[in-house]
Amino acid sequence: MAEKKKAGAFDIRMVIASLVGLYGVVLTILGIIADPDEVAKADGININLWGGLAMIVFAALFVLWARLRPLAVPVEEKTPDQ
């Protein structure tokens, strides 16, 4: 029977979470320092702030999913003649 190993940082969910989380942090910062005139154009809703926070929550859920249900990849054992 082949031994199994966790994918770890090479899991695609971690890559997606990292990118979405980075964009979420940038949008949140832009939302915090938003110009009041831009917020007024969006009917008084700070879209950058709320969008950034939603992206951070999404990234956190992806990390949680990857931690709770890690991918297991089989490890092939090499024989001495290989």
PDB file of N, CA, C and O in Angstrom:
ATOM      1  N   MET A   1       0.845  -1.184   0.000  1.00  0.00           N
ATOM      2  CA  MET A   1       0.000   0.000   0.000  1.00  0.00           C
ATOM      3  C   MET A   1       0.887   1.242   0.000  1.00  0.00           C
ATOM      4  O   MET A   1       1.859   1.326   0.752  1.00  0.00           O
ATOM      5  N   ALA A   2       0.544   2.193  -0.843  1.00  0.00           N
ATOM      6  CA  ALA A   2       1.342   3.406  -0.964  1.00  0.00           C
ATOM      7  C   ALA A   2       1.059   4.349   0.207  1.00  0.00           C
ATOM      8  O   ALA A   2      -0.080   4.501   0.649  1.00  0.00           O
ATOM      9  N   GLU A   3       2.121   4.970   0.689  1.00  0.00           N
ATOM     10  CA  GLU A   3       1.994   5.941   1.766  1.00  0.00           C
ATOM     11  C   GLU A   3       1.401   7.233   1.194  1.00  0.00           C
ATOM     12  O   GLU A   3       1.614   7.545   0.022  1.00  0.00           O
ATOM     13  N   LYS A   4       0.656   7.987   2.018  1.00  0.00           N
ATOM     14  CA  LYS A   4       0.057   9.232   1.545  1.00  0.00           C
ATOM     15  C   LYS A   4       0.719  10.417   2.231  1.00  0.00           C
ATOM     16  O   LYS A   4       1.110  10.345   3.396  1.00  0.00           O
ATOM     17  N   LYS A   5       0.836  11.512   1.479  1.00  0.00           N
ATOM     18  CA  LYS A   5       1.451  12.722   1.983  1.00  0.00           C
ATOM     19  C   LYS A   5       0.530  13.894   1.691  1.00  0.00           C
ATOM     20  O   LYS A   5      -0.137  13.912   0.657  1.00  0.00           O
ATOM     21  N   LYS A   6       0.483  14.886   2.599  1.00  0.00           N
ATOM     22  CA  LYS A   6      -0.356  16.062   2.394  1.00  0.00           C
ATOM     23  C   LYS A   6       0.274  16.977   1.352  1.00  0.00           C
ATOM     24  O   LYS A   6       1.497  17.074   1.258  1.00  0.00           O
ATOM     25  N   ALA A   7      -0.577  17.654   0.565  1.00  0.00           N
ATOM     26  CA  ALA A   7      -0.098  18.558  -0.476  1.00  0.00           C
ATOM     27  C   ALA A   7       0.483  19.833   0.128  1.00  0.00           C
ATOM     28  O   ALA A   7       1.408  20.407  -0.446  1.00  0.00           O
ATOM     29  N   GLY A   8      -0.029  20.292   1.263  1.00  0.00           N
ATOM     30  CA  GLY A   8       0.504  21.456   1.958  1.00  0.00           C
ATOM     31  C   GLY A   8       0.358  22.755   1.182  1.00  0.00           C
ATOM     32  O   GLY A   8      -0.728  23.082   0.703  1.00  0.00           O
ATOM     33  N   ALA A   9       1.457  23.495   1.059  1.00  0.00           N
ATOM     34  CA  ALA A   9       1.428  24.814   0.413  1.00  0.00           C
ATOM     35  C   ALA A   9       1.176  24.717  -1.084  1.00  0.00           C
ATOM     36  O   ALA A   9       0.823  25.714  -1.713  1.00  0.00           O
ATOM     37  N   PHE A  10       1.348  23.544  -1.662  1.00  0.00           N
ATOM     38  CA  PHE A  10       1.146  23.382  -3.094  1.00  0.00           C
ATOM     39  C   PHE A  10      -0.304  23.060  -3.442  1.00  0.00           C
ATOM     40  O   PHE A  10      -0.622  22.791  -4.600  1.00  0.00           O
ATOM     41  N   ASP A  11      -1.169  23.088  -2.458  1.00  0.00           N
ATOM     42  CA  ASP A  11      -2.602  22.896  -2.684  1.00  0.00           C
ATOM     43  C   ASP A  11      -3.138  24.142  -3.391  1.00  0.00           C
ATOM     44  O   ASP A  11      -2.861  25.261  -2.959  1.00  0.00           O
ATOM     45  N   ILE A  12      -3.896  23.963  -4.466  1.00  0.00           N
ATOM     46  CA  ILE A  12      -4.395  25.090  -5.254  1.00  0.00           C
ATOM     47  C   ILE A  12      -5.296  25.992  -4.423  1.00  0.00           C
ATOM     48  O   ILE A  12      -5.406  27.186  -4.703  1.00  0.00           O
ATOM     49  N   ARG A  13      -5.941  25.434  -3.406  1.00  0.00           N
ATOM     50  CA  ARG A  13      -6.804  26.253  -2.550  1.00  0.00           C
ATOM     51  C   ARG A  13      -5.993  27.289  -1.779  1.00  0.00           C
ATOM     52  O   ARG A  13      -6.474  28.394  -1.527  1.00  0.00           O
ATOM     53  N   MET A  14      -4.765  26.936  -1.404  1.00  0.00           N
ATOM     54  CA  MET A  14      -3.907  27.892  -0.696  1.00  0.00           C
ATOM     55  C   MET A  14      -3.440  29.005  -1.629  1.00  0.00           C
ATOM     56  O   MET A  14      -3.317  30.155  -1.207  1.00  0.00           O
ATOM     57  N   VAL A  15      -3.182  28.674  -2.884  1.00  0.00           N
ATOM     58  CA  VAL A  15      -2.780  29.684  -3.861  1.00  0.00           C
ATOM     59  C   VAL A  15      -3.927  30.659  -4.105  1.00  0.00           C
ATOM     60  O   VAL A  15      -3.726  31.874  -4.124  1.00  0.00           O
ATOM     61  N   ILE A  16      -5.119  30.125  -4.289  1.00  0.00           N
ATOM     62  CA  ILE A  16      -6.296  30.971  -4.511  1.00  0.00           C
ATOM     63  C   ILE A  16      -6.553  31.845  -3.282  1.00  0.00           C
ATOM     64  O   ILE A  16      -6.823  33.038  -3.415  1.00  0.00           O
ATOM     65  N   ALA A  17      -6.469  31.260  -2.101  1.00  0.00           N
ATOM     66  CA  ALA A  17      -6.698  32.022  -0.869  1.00  0.00           C
ATOM     67  C   ALA A  17      -5.673  33.134  -0.714  1.00  0.00           C
ATOM     68  O   ALA A  17      -6.014  34.230  -0.269  1.00  0.00           O
ATOM     69  N   SER A  18      -4.424  32.869  -1.074  1.00  0.00           N
ATOM     70  CA  SER A  18      -3.384  33.892  -0.954  1.00  0.00           C
ATOM     71  C   SER A  18      -3.654  35.069  -1.883  1.00  0.00           C
ATOM     72  O   SER A  18      -3.556  36.226  -1.474  1.00  0.00           O
ATOM     73  N   LEU A  19      -3.991  34.774  -3.123  1.00  0.00           N
ATOM     74  CA  LEU A  19      -4.252  35.846  -4.083  1.00  0.00           C
ATOM     75  C   LEU A  19      -5.501  36.653  -3.719  1.00  0.00           C
ATOM     76  O   LEU A  19      -5.473  37.884  -3.727  1.00  0.00           O
ATOM     77  N   VAL A  20      -6.581  35.968  -3.404  1.00  0.00           N
ATOM     78  CA  VAL A  20      -7.816  36.661  -3.041  1.00  0.00           C
ATOM     79  C   VAL A  20      -7.612  37.450  -1.744  1.00  0.00           C
ATOM     80  O   VAL A  20      -8.116  38.565  -1.611  1.00  0.00           O
ATOM     81  N   GLY A  21      -6.884  36.882  -0.802  1.00  0.00           N
ATOM     82  CA  GLY A  21      -6.604  37.588   0.451  1.00  0.00           C
ATOM     83  C   GLY A  21      -5.768  38.836   0.239  1.00  0.00           C
ATOM     84  O   GLY A  21      -6.019  39.869   0.859  1.00  0.00           O
ATOM     85  N   LEU A  22      -4.775  38.745  -0.637  1.00  0.00           N
ATOM     86  CA  LEU A  22      -3.940  39.915  -0.940  1.00  0.00           C
ATOM     87  C   LEU A  22      -4.774  41.025  -1.579  1.00  0.00           C
ATOM     88  O   LEU A  22      -4.671  42.187  -1.187  1.00  0.00           O
ATOM     89  N   TYR A  23      -5.593  40.667  -2.554  1.00  0.00           N
ATOM     90  CA  TYR A  23      -6.473  41.655  -3.186  1.00  0.00           C
ATOM     91  C   TYR A  23      -7.466  42.216  -2.170  1.00  0.00           C
ATOM     92  O   TYR A  23      -7.793  43.402  -2.216  1.00  0.00           O
ATOM     93  N   GLY A  24      -7.942  41.384  -1.265  1.00  0.00           N
ATOM     94  CA  GLY A  24      -8.871  41.840  -0.240  1.00  0.00           C
ATOM     95  C   GLY A  24      -8.242  42.853   0.699  1.00  0.00           C
ATOM     96  O   GLY A  24      -8.881  43.834   1.077  1.00  0.00           O
ATOM     97  N   VAL A  25      -6.988  42.621   1.077  1.00  0.00           N
ATOM     98  CA  VAL A  25      -6.284  43.570   1.950  1.00  0.00           C
ATOM     99  C   VAL A  25      -6.096  44.902   1.231  1.00  0.00           C
ATOM    100  O   VAL A  25      -6.302  45.963   1.821  1.00  0.00           O
ATOM    101  N   VAL A  26      -5.706  44.848  -0.040  1.00  0.00           N
ATOM    102  CA  VAL A  26      -5.522  46.078  -0.814  1.00  0.00           C
ATOM    103  C   VAL A  26      -6.839  46.847  -0.920  1.00  0.00           C
ATOM    104  O   VAL A  26      -6.861  48.060  -0.711  1.00  0.00           O
ATOM    105  N   LEU A  27      -7.933  46.160  -1.241  1.00  0.00           N
ATOM    106  CA  LEU A  27      -9.231  46.828  -1.345  1.00  0.00           C
ATOM    107  C   LEU A  27      -9.691  47.392  -0.005  1.00  0.00           C
ATOM    108  O   LEU A  27     -10.277  48.473   0.043  1.00  0.00           O
ATOM    109  N   THR A  28      -9.432  46.676   1.073  1.00  0.00           N
ATOM    110  CA  THR A  28      -9.820  47.164   2.396  1.00  0.00           C
ATOM    111  C   THR A  28      -9.064  48.445   2.735  1.00  0.00           C
ATOM    112  O   THR A  28      -9.648  49.399   3.250  1.00  0.00           O
ATOM    113  N   ILE A  29      -7.775  48.464   2.448  1.00  0.00           N
ATOM    114  CA  ILE A  29      -6.985  49.677   2.698  1.00  0.00           C
ATOM    115  C   ILE A  29      -7.508  50.829   1.844  1.00  0.00           C
ATOM    116  O   ILE A  29      -7.651  51.949   2.333  1.00  0.00           O
ATOM    117  N   LEU A  30      -7.794  50.560   0.572  1.00  0.00           N
ATOM    118  CA  LEU A  30      -8.359  51.603  -0.292  1.00  0.00           C
ATOM    119  C   LEU A  30      -9.718  52.081   0.213  1.00  0.00           C
ATOM    120  O   LEU A  30     -10.052  53.258   0.085  1.00  0.00           O
ATOM    121  N   GLY A  31     -10.492  51.177   0.782  1.00  0.00           N
ATOM    122  CA  GLY A  31     -11.786  51.555   1.337  1.00  0.00           C
ATOM    123  C   GLY A  31     -11.659  52.406   2.583  1.00  0.00           C
ATOM    124  O   GLY A  31     -12.476  53.297   2.815  1.00  0.00           O
ATOM    125  N   ILE A  32     -10.639  52.137   3.386  1.00  0.00           N
ATOM    126  CA  ILE A  32     -10.431  52.916   4.607  1.00  0.00           C
ATOM    127  C   ILE A  32     -10.018  54.351   4.276  1.00  0.00           C
ATOM    128  O   ILE A  32     -10.446  55.295   4.940  1.00  0.00           O
ATOM    129  N   ILE A  33      -9.188  54.506   3.248  1.00  0.00           N
ATOM    130  CA  ILE A  33      -8.704  55.842   2.889  1.00  0.00           C
ATOM    131  C   ILE A  33      -9.507  56.445   1.737  1.00  0.00           C
ATOM    132  O   ILE A  33      -9.022  57.329   1.030  1.00  0.00           O
ATOM    133  N   ALA A  34     -10.730  55.964   1.554  1.00  0.00           N
ATOM    134  CA  ALA A  34     -11.559  56.380   0.416  1.00  0.00           C
ATOM    135  C   ALA A  34     -11.916  57.859   0.475  1.00  0.00           C
ATOM    136  O   ALA A  34     -12.097  58.434   1.548  1.00  0.00           O
ATOM    137  N   ASP A  35     -12.012  58.449  -0.694  1.00  0.00           N
ATOM    138  CA  ASP A  35     -12.461  59.824  -0.854  1.00  0.00           C
ATOM    139  C   ASP A  35     -13.983  59.850  -0.652  1.00  0.00           C
ATOM    140  O   ASP A  35     -14.693  59.053  -1.264  1.00  0.00           O
ATOM    141  N   PRO A  36     -14.491  60.748   0.192  1.00  0.00           N
ATOM    142  CA  PRO A  36     -15.944  60.791   0.426  1.00  0.00           C
ATOM    143  C   PRO A  36     -16.767  61.032  -0.848  1.00  0.00           C
ATOM    144  O   PRO A  36     -17.920  60.610  -0.932  1.00  0.00           O
ATOM    145  N   ASP A  37     -16.173  61.710  -1.836  1.00  0.00           N
ATOM    146  CA  ASP A  37     -16.900  61.930  -3.091  1.00  0.00           C
ATOM    147  C   ASP A  37     -17.109  60.618  -3.852  1.00  0.00           C
ATOM    148  O   ASP A  37     -18.148  60.426  -4.485  1.00  0.00           O
ATOM    149  N   GLU A  38     -16.122  59.713  -3.791  1.00  0.00           N
ATOM    150  CA  GLU A  38     -16.262  58.410  -4.443  1.00  0.00           C
ATOM    151  C   GLU A  38     -17.330  57.570  -3.757  1.00  0.00           C
ATOM    152  O   GLU A  38     -18.096  56.870  -4.418  1.00  0.00           O
ATOM    153  N   VAL A  39     -17.378  57.642  -2.441  1.00  0.00           N
ATOM    154  CA  VAL A  39     -18.385  56.883  -1.692  1.00  0.00           C
ATOM    155  C   VAL A  39     -19.776  57.417  -2.016  1.00  0.00           C
ATOM    156  O   VAL A  39     -20.726  56.641  -2.118  1.00  0.00           O
ATOM    157  N   ALA A  40     -19.906  58.718  -2.176  1.00  0.00           N
ATOM    158  CA  ALA A  40     -21.199  59.319  -2.501  1.00  0.00           C
ATOM    159  C   ALA A  40     -21.698  58.866  -3.878  1.00  0.00           C
ATOM    160  O   ALA A  40     -22.903  58.732  -4.090  1.00  0.00           O
ATOM    161  N   LYS A  41     -20.771  58.633  -4.809  1.00  0.00           N
ATOM    162  CA  LYS A  41     -21.153  58.161  -6.147  1.00  0.00           C
ATOM    163  C   LYS A  41     -21.779  56.762  -6.088  1.00  0.00           C
ATOM    164  O   LYS A  41     -22.571  56.397  -6.957  1.00  0.00           O
ATOM    165  N   ALA A  42     -21.430  56.001  -5.084  1.00  0.00           N
ATOM    166  CA  ALA A  42     -21.929  54.632  -4.951  1.00  0.00           C
ATOM    167  C   ALA A  42     -23.098  54.563  -3.975  1.00  0.00           C
ATOM    168  O   ALA A  42     -23.267  53.571  -3.267  1.00  0.00           O
ATOM    169  N   ASP A  43     -23.895  55.611  -3.942  1.00  0.00           N
ATOM    170  CA  ASP A  43     -25.078  55.675  -3.088  1.00  0.00           C
ATOM    171  C   ASP A  43     -24.723  55.580  -1.607  1.00  0.00           C
ATOM    172  O   ASP A  43     -25.505  55.059  -0.812  1.00  0.00           O
ATOM    173  N   GLY A  44     -23.551  56.081  -1.237  1.00  0.00           N
ATOM    174  CA  GLY A  44     -23.136  56.117   0.159  1.00  0.00           C
ATOM    175  C   GLY A  44     -22.560  54.821   0.687  1.00  0.00           C
ATOM    176  O   GLY A  44     -22.295  54.709   1.884  1.00  0.00           O
ATOM    177  N   ILE A  45     -22.361  53.843  -0.174  1.00  0.00           N
ATOM    178  CA  ILE A  45     -21.809  52.549   0.254  1.00  0.00           C
ATOM    179  C   ILE A  45     -20.334  52.504  -0.130  1.00  0.00           C
ATOM    180  O   ILE A  45     -19.977  52.746  -1.283  1.00  0.00           O
ATOM    181  N   ASN A  46     -19.491  52.196   0.833  1.00  0.00           N
ATOM    182  CA  ASN A  46     -18.056  52.101   0.571  1.00  0.00           C
ATOM    183  C   ASN A  46     -17.770  50.717  -0.041  1.00  0.00           C
ATOM    184  O   ASN A  46     -17.471  49.759   0.672  1.00  0.00           O
ATOM    185  N   ILE A  47     -17.867  50.640  -1.351  1.00  0.00           N
ATOM    186  CA  ILE A  47     -17.772  49.358  -2.063  1.00  0.00           C
ATOM    187  C   ILE A  47     -16.403  48.710  -1.879  1.00  0.00           C
ATOM    188  O   ILE A  47     -16.310  47.495  -1.708  1.00  0.00           O
ATOM    189  N   ASN A  48     -15.344  49.514  -1.914  1.00  0.00           N
ATOM    190  CA  ASN A  48     -14.001  48.950  -1.747  1.00  0.00           C
ATOM    191  C   ASN A  48     -13.841  48.299  -0.378  1.00  0.00           C
ATOM    192  O   ASN A  48     -13.275  47.212  -0.267  1.00  0.00           O
ATOM    193  N   LEU A  49     -14.334  48.957   0.654  1.00  0.00           N
ATOM    194  CA  LEU A  49     -14.219  48.412   2.004  1.00  0.00           C
ATOM    195  C   LEU A  49     -14.995  47.106   2.142  1.00  0.00           C
ATOM    196  O   LEU A  49     -14.454  46.110   2.622  1.00  0.00           O
ATOM    197  N   TRP A  50     -16.254  47.106   1.727  1.00  0.00           N
ATOM    198  CA  TRP A  50     -17.078  45.897   1.867  1.00  0.00           C
ATOM    199  C   TRP A  50     -16.603  44.774   0.948  1.00  0.00           C
ATOM    200  O   TRP A  50     -16.617  43.605   1.332  1.00  0.00           O
ATOM    201  N   GLY A  51     -16.186  45.127  -0.255  1.00  0.00           N
ATOM    202  CA  GLY A  51     -15.652  44.110  -1.161  1.00  0.00           C
ATOM    203  C   GLY A  51     -14.372  43.500  -0.628  1.00  0.00           C
ATOM    204  O   GLY A  51     -14.178  42.287  -0.709  1.00  0.00           O
ATOM    205  N   GLY A  52     -13.491  44.338  -0.079  1.00  0.00           N
ATOM    206  CA  GLY A  52     -12.240  43.848   0.501  1.00  0.00           C
ATOM    207  C   GLY A  52     -12.471  42.943   1.688  1.00  0.00           C
ATOM    208  O   GLY A  52     -11.826  41.902   1.819  1.00  0.00           O
ATOM    209  N   LEU A  53     -13.394  43.337   2.560  1.00  0.00           N
ATOM    210  CA  LEU A  53     -13.702  42.492   3.722  1.00  0.00           C
ATOM    211  C   LEU A  53     -14.304  41.155   3.294  1.00  0.00           C
ATOM    212  O   LEU A  53     -13.998  40.116   3.879  1.00  0.00           O
ATOM    213  N   ALA A  54     -15.157  41.184   2.277  1.00  0.00           N
ATOM    214  CA  ALA A  54     -15.741  39.936   1.772  1.00  0.00           C
ATOM    215  C   ALA A  54     -14.656  39.034   1.184  1.00  0.00           C
ATOM    216  O   ALA A  54     -14.700  37.816   1.359  1.00  0.00           O
ATOM    217  N   MET A  55     -13.684  39.623   0.491  1.00  0.00           N
ATOM    218  CA  MET A  55     -12.601  38.818  -0.087  1.00  0.00           C
ATOM    219  C   MET A  55     -11.716  38.220   1.003  1.00  0.00           C
ATOM    220  O   MET A  55     -11.239  37.094   0.860  1.00  0.00           O
ATOM    221  N   ILE A  56     -11.493  38.952   2.079  1.00  0.00           N
ATOM    222  CA  ILE A  56     -10.701  38.424   3.200  1.00  0.00           C
ATOM    223  C   ILE A  56     -11.430  37.261   3.861  1.00  0.00           C
ATOM    224  O   ILE A  56     -10.807  36.256   4.200  1.00  0.00           O
ATOM    225  N   VAL A  57     -12.738  37.384   4.046  1.00  0.00           N
ATOM    226  CA  VAL A  57     -13.533  36.289   4.627  1.00  0.00           C
ATOM    227  C   VAL A  57     -13.492  35.072   3.701  1.00  0.00           C
ATOM    228  O   VAL A  57     -13.325  33.944   4.165  1.00  0.00           O
ATOM    229  N   PHE A  58     -13.644  35.297   2.395  1.00  0.00           N
ATOM    230  CA  PHE A  58     -13.574  34.212   1.410  1.00  0.00           C
ATOM    231  C   PHE A  58     -12.221  33.496   1.481  1.00  0.00           C
ATOM    232  O   PHE A  58     -12.164  32.266   1.458  1.00  0.00           O
ATOM    233  N   ALA A  59     -11.140  34.267   1.565  1.00  0.00           N
ATOM    234  CA  ALA A  59      -9.804  33.676   1.651  1.00  0.00           C
ATOM    235  C   ALA A  59      -9.645  32.876   2.945  1.00  0.00           C
ATOM    236  O   ALA A  59      -9.049  31.799   2.940  1.00  0.00           O
ATOM    237  N   ALA A  60     -10.171  33.397   4.042  1.00  0.00           N
ATOM    238  CA  ALA A  60     -10.085  32.681   5.315  1.00  0.00           C
ATOM    239  C   ALA A  60     -10.855  31.361   5.255  1.00  0.00           C
ATOM    240  O   ALA A  60     -10.410  30.356   5.809  1.00  0.00           O
ATOM    241  N   LEU A  61     -12.001  31.362   4.588  1.00  0.00           N
ATOM    242  CA  LEU A  61     -12.769  30.123   4.440  1.00  0.00           C
ATOM    243  C   LEU A  61     -12.017  29.101   3.591  1.00  0.00           C
ATOM    244  O   LEU A  61     -12.059  27.905   3.881  1.00  0.00           O
ATOM    245  N   PHE A  62     -11.333  29.558   2.550  1.00  0.00           N
ATOM    246  CA  PHE A  62     -10.540  28.646   1.725  1.00  0.00           C
ATOM    247  C   PHE A  62      -9.390  28.040   2.533  1.00  0.00           C
ATOM    248  O   PHE A  62      -9.106  26.849   2.409  1.00  0.00           O
ATOM    249  N   VAL A  63      -8.730  28.852   3.356  1.00  0.00           N
ATOM    250  CA  VAL A  63      -7.643  28.338   4.199  1.00  0.00           C
ATOM    251  C   VAL A  63      -8.191  27.331   5.201  1.00  0.00           C
ATOM    252  O   VAL A  63      -7.583  26.285   5.430  1.00  0.00           O
ATOM    253  N   LEU A  64      -9.335  27.643   5.797  1.00  0.00           N
ATOM    254  CA  LEU A  64      -9.959  26.728   6.746  1.00  0.00           C
ATOM    255  C   LEU A  64     -10.314  25.409   6.064  1.00  0.00           C
ATOM    256  O   LEU A  64     -10.095  24.336   6.627  1.00  0.00           O
ATOM    257  N   TRP A  65     -10.859  25.490   4.857  1.00  0.00           N
ATOM    258  CA  TRP A  65     -11.207  24.291   4.090  1.00  0.00           C
ATOM    259  C   TRP A  65      -9.957  23.457   3.806  1.00  0.00           C
ATOM    260  O   TRP A  65      -9.979  22.235   3.952  1.00  0.00           O
ATOM    261  N   ALA A  66      -8.879  24.108   3.404  1.00  0.00           N
ATOM    262  CA  ALA A  66      -7.644  23.386   3.094  1.00  0.00           C
ATOM    263  C   ALA A  66      -7.037  22.749   4.343  1.00  0.00           C
ATOM    264  O   ALA A  66      -6.429  21.682   4.260  1.00  0.00           O
ATOM    265  N   ARG A  67      -7.197  23.390   5.490  1.00  0.00           N
ATOM    266  CA  ARG A  67      -6.648  22.837   6.736  1.00  0.00           C
ATOM    267  C   ARG A  67      -7.487  21.671   7.263  1.00  0.00           C
ATOM    268  O   ARG A  67      -6.953  20.682   7.764  1.00  0.00           O
ATOM    269  N   LEU A  68      -8.809  21.807   7.141  1.00  0.00           N
ATOM    270  CA  LEU A  68      -9.680  20.756   7.674  1.00  0.00           C
ATOM    271  C   LEU A  68      -9.760  19.533   6.766  1.00  0.00           C
ATOM    272  O   LEU A  68      -9.915  18.413   7.253  1.00  0.00           O
ATOM    273  N   ARG A  69      -9.656  19.733   5.451  1.00  0.00           N
ATOM    274  CA  ARG A  69      -9.742  18.633   4.488  1.00  0.00           C
ATOM    275  C   ARG A  69      -8.527  18.654   3.564  1.00  0.00           C
ATOM    276  O   ARG A  69      -8.664  18.970   2.382  1.00  0.00           O
ATOM    277  N   PRO A  70      -7.346  18.326   4.075  1.00  0.00           N
ATOM    278  CA  PRO A  70      -6.146  18.395   3.229  1.00  0.00           C
ATOM    279  C   PRO A  70      -6.163  17.327   2.133  1.00  0.00           C
ATOM    280  O   PRO A  70      -6.707  16.237   2.308  1.00  0.00           O
ATOM    281  N   LEU A  71      -5.550  17.675   0.999  1.00  0.00           N
ATOM    282  CA  LEU A  71      -5.413  16.715  -0.087  1.00  0.00           C
ATOM    283  C   LEU A  71      -4.295  15.744   0.250  1.00  0.00           C
ATOM    284  O   LEU A  71      -3.234  16.147   0.727  1.00  0.00           O
ATOM    285  N   ALA A  72      -4.531  14.483   0.006  1.00  0.00           N
ATOM    286  CA  ALA A  72      -3.512  13.472   0.249  1.00  0.00           C
ATOM    287  C   ALA A  72      -3.073  12.899  -1.091  1.00  0.00           C
ATOM    288  O   ALA A  72      -3.890  12.390  -1.859  1.00  0.00           O
ATOM    289  N   VAL A  73      -1.799  12.985  -1.359  1.00  0.00           N
ATOM    290  CA  VAL A  73      -1.258  12.442  -2.608  1.00  0.00           C
ATOM    291  C   VAL A  73      -0.443  11.199  -2.284  1.00  0.00           C
ATOM    292  O   VAL A  73       0.315  11.189  -1.313  1.00  0.00           O
ATOM    293  N   PRO A  74      -0.593  10.148  -3.091  1.00  0.00           N
ATOM    294  CA  PRO A  74       0.153   8.931  -2.815  1.00  0.00           C
ATOM    295  C   PRO A  74       1.655   9.117  -3.096  1.00  0.00           C
ATOM    296  O   PRO A  74       2.045   9.775  -4.060  1.00  0.00           O
ATOM    297  N   VAL A  75       2.457   8.537  -2.252  1.00  0.00           N
ATOM    298  CA  VAL A  75       3.913   8.581  -2.413  1.00  0.00           C
ATOM    299  C   VAL A  75       4.363   7.222  -2.926  1.00  0.00           C
ATOM    300  O   VAL A  75       4.128   6.200  -2.282  1.00  0.00           O
ATOM    301  N   GLU A  76       4.998   7.213  -4.068  1.00  0.00           N
ATOM    302  CA  GLU A  76       5.474   5.949  -4.640  1.00  0.00           C
ATOM    303  C   GLU A  76       6.806   5.567  -4.003  1.00  0.00           C
ATOM    304  O   GLU A  76       7.714   6.386  -3.865  1.00  0.00           O
ATOM    305  N   GLU A  77       6.888   4.305  -3.623  1.00  0.00           N
ATOM    306  CA  GLU A  77       8.133   3.806  -3.055  1.00  0.00           C
ATOM    307  C   GLU A  77       9.029   3.324  -4.178  1.00  0.00           C
ATOM    308  O   GLU A  77       8.584   2.593  -5.062  1.00  0.00           O
ATOM    309  N   LYS A  78      10.281   3.727  -4.148  1.00  0.00           N
ATOM    310  CA  LYS A  78      11.233   3.293  -5.172  1.00  0.00           C
ATOM    311  C   LYS A  78      11.918   2.004  -4.710  1.00  0.00           C
ATOM    312  O   LYS A  78      12.297   1.855  -3.549  1.00  0.00           O
ATOM    313  N   THR A  79      12.056   1.109  -5.637  1.00  0.00           N
ATOM    314  CA  THR A  79      12.769  -0.121  -5.340  1.00  0.00           C
ATOM    315  C   THR A  79      14.246   0.095  -5.637  1.00  0.00           C
ATOM    316  O   THR A  79      14.590   1.010  -6.385  1.00  0.00           O
ATOM    317  N   PRO A  80      15.124  -0.719  -5.072  1.00  0.00           N
ATOM    318  CA  PRO A  80      16.572  -0.525  -5.263  1.00  0.00           C
ATOM    319  C   PRO A  80      17.026  -0.571  -6.716  1.00  0.00           C
ATOM    320  O   PRO A  80      18.042   0.040  -7.046  1.00  0.00           O
ATOM    321  N   ASP A  81      16.313  -1.272  -7.601  1.00  0.00           N
ATOM    322  CA  ASP A  81      16.734  -1.383  -8.993  1.00  0.00           C
ATOM    323  C   ASP A  81      16.302  -0.200  -9.843  1.00  0.00           C
ATOM    324  O   ASP A  81      16.603  -0.193 -11.037  1.00  0.00           O
ATOM    325  N   GLN A  82      15.613   0.805  -9.303  1.00  0.00           N
ATOM    326  CA  GLN A  82      15.164   1.959 -10.094  1.00  0.00           C
ATOM    327  C   GLN A  82      16.149   3.076 -10.045  1.00  0.00           C
ATOM    328  O   GLN A  82      15.928   4.122 -10.655  1.00  0.00           O
TER     329      GLN A  82
END
